[in-house]
Amino acid sequence: MAVYNPVASRLTLRLQMGTDSLGRPIVRSRSWSGIDPAATADDVVAVANAIGSVLTYPVHEIQKVDTDEVAA
């Protein structure tokens, strides 16, 4: 039976850089690698909030992106 083995994770913050002429948000992503694949959602939010507090633009969305290896 095949299984997933966590290899790596990264934190991606989507930042609202402003709005366009129609009032829609302009969003850009910034990523940090080296996140523990076993990190809980609460841990990820705490780290994202800490990083967001020193950034110029507000955090629009928080993502944790996992990379897994499939072993047969």
N, C-alpha and C positions, 0 to 999 in steps of 0.2 A: 504494500500500500504506500502511495506517495505521501510525503509530508512536507510542510513548509518549515524552513529554518530561517529565522530572522538574521539578516546580514548587516543591515544598516538602517538608520532613520535620519531624516532631516526635518527641520522646522522651517516652514515657509510662512512668512507674514505678508499679507496683502495689504498694502498701505494706500490710503486715499490721498492722492497727490493734488486733488482739486476737482473741479467739475467742468464739463464741456459746455458748449453754447446752448445745449438743450437741458442743462441741469443734471445730466447723468454723471455719476462719479467716474473720475479717471483713477484707475487702480494699477499699481505696479507691485511686483513681487520681489521680496528679498529673502534669501534662504541661508540657513546655517546648518552645516553637517555635524556629525558626531553626537547626535541625540541618541540616547539609550533606547533601543527598540522596545524595551519593557517599560518605558516611562508611561505613567498613567495620564489620563486626560487632565487631571488636576495639576500634575507636575508640568505638563506642557503649557497649560494656561498660565501658571505662575511664572515660568521662564519667559513666555511671550509678553506678559504684562511688564516684567522687569525690563526687557529689551525695549518694548514700546514706550516706556516712560522716558527714555533718553533719545528717542527719535524725533525728528522734526514733524513728521506727518502722522496722523492718527492711524491706528490699526483698524482695518476694515474687516479682516478675516484671518483666522489662525488655522493652519493646516499642519498635520504631522504626516509625512510621506514615508512609508515603510518599503524597504526592499527586502524581499525574501528569496531564498534559494529553494528550488523544488528538488527534493531528494527522493529517488525511487526506492 
